[in-house]
């Protein structure tokens, strides 16, 4: 796969938000179906985009990577699939011979609606599989890519539900346990950051969205998993992520670990360096190896 350095200046017709720092030839030539509605809730349309190889045959059915974004406010998430990050990833996957699906899910509203996100992910997967022929997708060869605070919800599907059609998953700088968000509240008042008050969650609810708990239950039966870790990420986030990595190794899970020692949260769009590009390139190869 021939590599090109990312251009920090947005190109004509491209999103103004940061794009992925790794580029390959002809990625901008990907064919895109935009703004397909996969569900409507309270008159709000949840939409997806489908990126396909420019040279794809009309009768082809290709494996697909489903991109699950992180959490935020409703305004931040409304058009997130149109950001430079997801446009760039969609183009990269299509140029690698696969199909990419990017979409928007709802906000958790500061963890008040965590089941809403899992519902959106489940409905997106159902839509893709039911409409796989029209989308030229092989419904039995899907992968998940997730990052940041989208991780507890996406890995619940990939690890706990573990459907056979999810052939592999990749997680970038992921929140593997909702307890990460509560660490700040447990500190003395003088050491706390300014954060909104979080709802009380039971131990059962924490376990329901704990990647480590799912891994422990499903040891030996999960699909290949790639973890990309940002060495300069938030201390609490990495502490829980490292516990998950140790658990995966203890369970002898099919884990690929890619560490970016000087990477920040969002390194795939923020850190334009060789290690970021190595990790992104290895992720594309991971998808190709496990889907094709």
Backbone torsions as a table, in degrees:
resi	resn	phi	psi	omega
1	UNK	NA	113.8	-177.3
2	UNK	-74.9	135.7	-173.0
3	UNK	-106.4	147.1	171.6
4	UNK	-128.2	145.8	174.7
5	UNK	-71.3	146.2	178.4
6	UNK	-71.4	147.9	175.1
7	UNK	-99.0	120.8	-175.9
8	UNK	-67.9	-22.5	179.2
9	UNK	-86.1	132.2	179.4
10	UNK	-64.1	140.6	179.2
11	UNK	-86.7	158.6	179.3
12	UNK	-55.3	131.2	179.2
13	UNK	83.0	-2.1	-179.9
14	UNK	-99.8	156.5	179.3
15	UNK	-61.2	148.0	179.4
16	UNK	-78.9	-18.6	178.5
17	UNK	-73.1	158.2	-175.8
18	UNK	-57.7	140.0	177.6
19	UNK	-103.2	175.4	179.2
20	UNK	-64.6	140.2	-172.0
21	UNK	-83.8	6.6	177.6
22	UNK	-119.8	137.1	-178.2
23	UNK	-137.1	150.1	174.9
24	UNK	-131.3	157.1	-175.8
25	UNK	-57.0	141.9	172.2
26	UNK	68.0	12.2	-179.1
27	UNK	-63.8	-30.8	179.1
28	UNK	-69.9	-10.4	-179.1
29	UNK	-87.3	3.6	179.9
30	UNK	-57.6	143.5	175.4
31	UNK	-82.2	134.8	-174.2
32	UNK	-128.6	126.9	167.2
33	UNK	-100.7	118.4	-171.9
34	UNK	-107.6	148.3	167.9
35	UNK	59.3	41.5	171.3
36	UNK	-76.8	131.4	-177.0
37	UNK	-86.2	119.8	179.3
38	UNK	-100.7	-15.7	172.8
39	UNK	-168.1	160.8	176.4
40	UNK	-131.5	129.7	179.3
41	UNK	-129.9	122.5	179.2
42	UNK	50.9	45.1	177.2
43	UNK	69.6	7.0	175.9
44	UNK	-100.7	127.6	-179.3
45	UNK	-88.4	126.9	173.0
46	UNK	-96.0	127.5	-168.6
47	UNK	-121.9	160.8	176.1
48	UNK	-135.0	157.0	172.3
49	UNK	-120.6	145.9	179.7
50	UNK	-121.5	120.6	178.8
51	UNK	-103.7	124.1	-178.3
52	UNK	-123.9	153.5	176.4
53	UNK	-58.2	141.0	-177.7
54	UNK	-62.7	-28.7	-176.1
55	UNK	-99.2	14.7	-176.6
56	UNK	-65.3	136.1	177.0
57	UNK	-72.0	151.3	-175.0
58	UNK	-64.5	-23.8	-179.3
59	UNK	-103.2	12.1	-176.3
60	UNK	-74.7	150.8	171.0
61	UNK	-131.2	107.4	-172.5
62	UNK	-108.8	154.3	172.0
63	UNK	-62.3	156.5	-176.4
64	UNK	-133.3	146.4	173.6
65	UNK	-107.3	124.8	179.4
66	UNK	-97.8	122.0	-175.7
67	UNK	-98.1	117.3	-177.8
68	UNK	-109.6	115.7	-174.6
69	UNK	-81.9	177.3	-179.4
70	UNK	-82.6	-164.3	-176.3
71	UNK	-103.5	168.7	179.3
72	UNK	171.4	-166.2	176.5
73	UNK	-77.4	159.8	177.1
74	UNK	-55.0	-37.5	-179.7
75	UNK	-67.4	-39.3	179.1
76	UNK	-66.0	-33.1	-173.1
77	UNK	-93.0	-14.0	-172.0
78	UNK	-54.7	-43.2	-177.5
79	UNK	-121.4	27.9	-171.7
80	UNK	-64.0	-29.8	179.5
81	UNK	-65.4	-17.7	178.9
82	UNK	-92.2	3.3	179.3
83	UNK	-73.6	162.7	-178.9
84	UNK	-59.1	-34.5	-179.3
85	UNK	-60.1	-50.1	-174.1
86	UNK	-81.3	-30.1	171.6
87	UNK	-62.9	-44.7	-179.8
88	UNK	-62.9	-46.1	178.9
89	UNK	-64.4	-41.1	178.0
90	UNK	-59.8	-42.8	178.5
91	UNK	-66.1	-40.6	180.0
92	UNK	-62.4	-45.4	-179.2
93	UNK	-64.4	-42.9	179.2
94	UNK	-63.5	-41.0	179.0
95	UNK	-69.3	-14.7	177.7
96	UNK	-92.8	5.3	175.3
97	UNK	92.5	11.0	178.8
98	UNK	-118.7	177.2	174.4
99	UNK	-106.9	141.5	176.4
100	UNK	-116.9	138.9	175.6
101	UNK	-120.6	118.5	174.1
102	UNK	-111.1	148.9	-176.3
103	UNK	-158.8	169.2	176.6
104	UNK	-111.7	134.5	170.8
105	UNK	-115.0	170.8	-175.2
106	UNK	-74.5	169.1	173.2
107	UNK	-80.8	149.1	173.6
108	UNK	-77.0	-5.8	-176.9
109	UNK	53.4	53.5	-178.9
110	UNK	56.6	50.5	175.1
111	UNK	70.4	13.1	176.7
112	UNK	-82.7	-19.7	-177.0
113	UNK	-133.1	55.4	-177.3
114	UNK	-69.9	-30.8	178.9
115	UNK	-73.7	-21.9	175.6
116	UNK	-63.0	-39.5	179.4
117	UNK	-66.5	-46.1	179.6
118	UNK	-62.3	-34.4	176.0
119	UNK	-63.5	-42.9	179.5
120	UNK	-63.9	-42.7	179.7
121	UNK	-63.1	-45.1	179.3
122	UNK	-61.8	-41.3	-179.4
123	UNK	-69.3	-34.6	176.3
124	UNK	-63.6	-46.3	-179.9
125	UNK	-63.0	-42.6	178.1
126	UNK	-60.4	-43.8	179.6
127	UNK	-61.7	-46.7	-178.9
128	UNK	-60.9	-43.3	-177.3
129	UNK	-71.1	-40.2	179.8
130	UNK	-68.4	-30.1	-177.7
131	UNK	-107.8	22.4	-173.9
132	UNK	-60.7	-36.4	-178.6
133	UNK	-64.9	-46.9	179.7
134	UNK	-65.9	-30.5	-178.9
135	UNK	-88.9	-2.5	-178.8
136	UNK	62.3	34.9	-178.1
137	UNK	-108.6	139.3	172.0
138	UNK	-80.5	107.2	-172.8
139	UNK	-65.2	-17.3	-178.5
140	UNK	-100.3	7.2	178.1
141	UNK	-134.7	81.7	-179.5
142	UNK	-118.7	151.4	174.3
143	UNK	-129.2	157.4	176.8
144	UNK	-115.8	133.8	167.1
145	UNK	-118.7	129.6	-179.4
146	UNK	-141.1	154.9	178.3
147	UNK	-139.5	159.1	167.4
148	UNK	53.2	-131.3	-173.6
149	UNK	-79.4	1.8	171.2
150	UNK	-81.3	-11.7	-171.7
151	UNK	-61.7	-45.2	-177.5
152	UNK	-58.2	-33.1	-176.3
153	UNK	-81.8	-41.2	-179.7
154	UNK	-70.0	-42.6	-179.2
155	UNK	-72.8	-20.1	171.1
156	UNK	-60.2	-40.3	177.5
157	UNK	-71.8	-48.6	-172.9
158	UNK	-70.3	-36.8	-173.8
159	UNK	-101.3	-44.1	-175.7
160	UNK	-80.9	-53.9	179.1
161	UNK	-75.0	-36.4	172.0
162	UNK	45.1	54.7	177.3
163	UNK	-66.6	148.6	-175.2
164	UNK	-64.7	-25.1	-177.8
165	UNK	-77.9	-12.1	172.1
166	UNK	-86.6	101.8	-172.2
167	UNK	-83.8	-21.6	179.4
168	UNK	-169.4	164.7	179.1
169	UNK	-142.2	148.1	175.0
170	UNK	-127.0	134.4	-177.8
171	UNK	-126.1	122.9	178.3
172	UNK	-105.5	128.3	176.6
173	UNK	35.3	58.7	-169.8
174	UNK	-91.0	146.3	169.0
175	UNK	-83.7	106.3	-174.7
176	UNK	-93.0	-1.8	180.0
177	UNK	-154.6	133.1	-179.9
178	UNK	-64.4	-16.4	178.6
179	UNK	-63.3	-19.7	176.6
180	UNK	-53.1	-40.6	-175.4
181	UNK	-72.8	-16.0	-176.6
182	UNK	-98.5	-6.8	-179.3
183	UNK	-61.3	-38.6	-178.9
184	UNK	-62.9	-39.4	-178.5
185	UNK	-69.2	-21.5	-179.0
186	UNK	-82.0	-9.5	-178.2
187	UNK	-82.9	160.9	174.3
188	UNK	-58.3	148.4	-177.4
189	UNK	-51.8	-35.4	-177.9
190	UNK	-69.2	-18.1	-176.9
191	UNK	-105.7	0.0	-175.9
192	UNK	-81.2	146.1	168.5
193	UNK	-82.2	162.9	177.4
194	UNK	-81.3	106.7	-179.8
195	UNK	-136.7	154.8	178.4
196	UNK	-66.9	155.0	176.6
197	UNK	-68.0	136.4	-177.1
198	UNK	-102.8	152.6	179.2
199	UNK	-70.8	156.3	176.3
200	UNK	-77.4	128.6	178.2
201	UNK	-118.5	142.1	178.8
202	UNK	-77.1	164.6	175.6
203	UNK	-60.2	-35.5	178.5
204	UNK	-63.8	-38.4	-179.9
205	UNK	-70.7	-39.9	175.3
206	UNK	-60.3	-43.0	-179.7
207	UNK	-64.8	-35.2	-179.3
208	UNK	-61.6	-29.8	-177.9
209	UNK	-115.4	26.5	177.7
210	UNK	-101.5	118.8	178.4
211	UNK	-62.8	-37.0	179.7
212	UNK	-64.7	-40.2	178.9
213	UNK	-63.7	-42.1	178.9
214	UNK	-65.3	-41.3	-179.5
215	UNK	-62.5	-40.9	-179.3
216	UNK	-63.2	-39.7	-179.2
217	UNK	-72.1	-33.5	-172.0
218	UNK	-105.6	20.3	-177.6
219	UNK	-51.9	131.2	177.1
220	UNK	88.5	-6.0	-176.1
221	UNK	-128.0	9.3	-178.7
222	UNK	-91.2	156.6	177.4
223	UNK	-76.9	161.3	179.0
224	UNK	-51.3	139.4	-175.2
225	UNK	-129.8	132.6	175.8
226	UNK	-111.8	130.4	176.0
227	UNK	-116.2	124.6	173.7
228	UNK	-109.1	116.5	-172.6
229	UNK	-106.8	135.5	176.7
230	UNK	-99.1	113.2	-174.0
231	UNK	-61.9	-27.9	-178.8
232	UNK	-101.8	21.8	179.2
233	UNK	-73.1	178.7	179.6
234	UNK	-59.9	140.3	-175.5
235	UNK	-58.0	-47.5	-177.4
236	UNK	-66.1	-40.7	179.7
237	UNK	-59.6	-48.6	-178.3
238	UNK	-68.5	-29.4	178.5
239	UNK	-62.8	-45.3	178.2
240	UNK	-71.9	-36.6	177.6
241	UNK	-63.4	-41.4	179.5
242	UNK	-64.9	-36.3	175.7
243	UNK	-61.7	-41.7	179.2
244	UNK	-63.7	-42.0	179.4
245	UNK	-61.9	-44.1	178.3
246	UNK	-62.4	-41.7	178.6
247	UNK	-62.6	-41.2	179.2
248	UNK	-63.0	-41.2	178.6
249	UNK	-67.7	-41.2	179.1
250	UNK	-60.8	-38.7	-179.8
251	UNK	-83.3	0.4	-178.8
252	UNK	56.9	40.3	180.0
253	UNK	-73.7	156.8	178.9
254	UNK	-75.5	77.0	-172.6
255	UNK	-106.0	133.5	168.6
256	UNK	-111.8	119.6	-178.3
257	UNK	-109.1	125.8	177.6
258	UNK	-122.5	111.4	-177.4
259	UNK	-103.3	133.7	174.1
260	UNK	-109.5	95.1	-172.7
261	UNK	-56.6	-34.6	-178.3
262	UNK	-109.6	18.4	-177.6
263	UNK	-85.5	147.0	177.1
264	UNK	-101.6	166.5	173.3
265	UNK	-58.7	118.7	-174.1
266	UNK	90.3	27.0	-174.8
267	UNK	-60.9	-25.3	-178.3
268	UNK	-66.9	-16.6	174.6
269	UNK	-121.1	-13.7	-174.4
270	UNK	-104.4	-32.4	-174.0
271	UNK	-108.8	94.8	-177.6
272	UNK	-83.9	76.5	-178.7
273	UNK	-137.4	172.6	-174.0
274	UNK	-64.9	-36.8	-179.3
275	UNK	-65.6	-39.9	176.0
276	UNK	-59.0	-44.5	-178.5
277	UNK	-67.1	-37.1	176.9
278	UNK	-60.8	-42.6	-177.7
279	UNK	-67.5	-43.5	179.6
280	UNK	-64.6	-43.9	178.1
281	UNK	-61.0	-43.2	179.6
282	UNK	-65.4	-32.8	178.2
283	UNK	-67.0	-43.3	176.6
284	UNK	-61.6	-41.3	178.2
285	UNK	-66.2	-35.1	176.3
286	UNK	-61.3	-45.2	178.7
287	UNK	-64.5	-44.5	179.8
288	UNK	-60.2	-43.9	-176.9
289	UNK	-65.7	-36.9	-174.5
290	UNK	-93.9	-13.0	-179.9
291	UNK	-105.2	-26.8	-175.1
292	UNK	-115.2	NA	NA
